[in-house]
Amino acid sequence: MPDTMTVQLVQEGAVKLPQTWRDSYNLRPGDSLTLLDLGGVFVLSPRRLEIDSLADRIAQTLVEQGETLESMQQALREERERYAGQS
């Protein structure tokens, strides 16, 4: 199987992966892929990046602790004020 292949955008920006790659990686319609933009070079991975999993675990922990976006923003404001007062 070649390391690179040209693909074409189809309707609504969709990209059709070659059948040989879909078969090799057991990809089915509806599967999620991770797309990473490295300054104009796109990397498409059939696996979730570890950072995605870590972000999900952090978000779940914060929810379980009763944190909200508002409470985190308030804590950040308070910390900035405390830091500014030390100068």
N, C-alpha and C positions, 0 to 999 in steps of 0.2 A: 504494500500500500504506500503511495507517495506521501512525503512529509508535507507538501503544500499542494493546494488545489485552488483554482479560481472558482468562486461562487458568485451568484448574481442576486441582487435584491429583487424580490417579487412584490406582489401586492402588499400595501401597507407597511413596507419596510421589512418584510419577512425575508429570511435567508434560508434557502433550501440546502441542507447538507447532503453530500453525496451518499447514495444508498450504502456503499461499502463502508463508510465511516459510521453511519447509523447502525448498521449490523455489527460492526466491530465493537462498538461501545454500548450495544444494547439500548439504543435511544428510541423512544416511542413518542408519538404525538402527545403533547401535554407535559413532557418532561421539562424540568427547569435546568437551565445552563447558567453558568456565571460568565459574564462579559466584563473584561478588564480593559480599560483604556490606558495604554502606556504612552501617552503623548502622541496619539495618532496611530499607534500600532495596537490593534485589537487582539486580545487573547480570549478565546472562547473555550471554556472548560466544562466538561460534563460533570464535574464534581463541584460541590460547594467549597469555597475557600475557607480556610480555618478562621479567618477574621469574621466571616458571616456567622459561623457557629458561635464564636466567642461573643459577638455582639448580641446574638439571641439570648445567650446565657446571662449576660449582664442585664439586659432589658428585663428578663424574667425575674431575676433577683431583685431589681429595683421595684418592680410591680409588687412582688411578694412583701417587700418592706413598706409598701404604701407610698412610695415616692411617685410624684407626678412631675410633669415638665415644669409646672409652675413652682413646685417646691424646690426643684433643682435650680431654677433660674433665681429664686429668692436667695438660696444658699450661696450662689455665685456672686450675686450683688453684695451680700453681706461680707463675703470673703474679700472682694475687691475693695470695699470701703475700709475693712480692717487693714488690708495691705497698704492702701493709700495713706492711712493715718500713721503708719510706721515710718514714713519718709521724713 
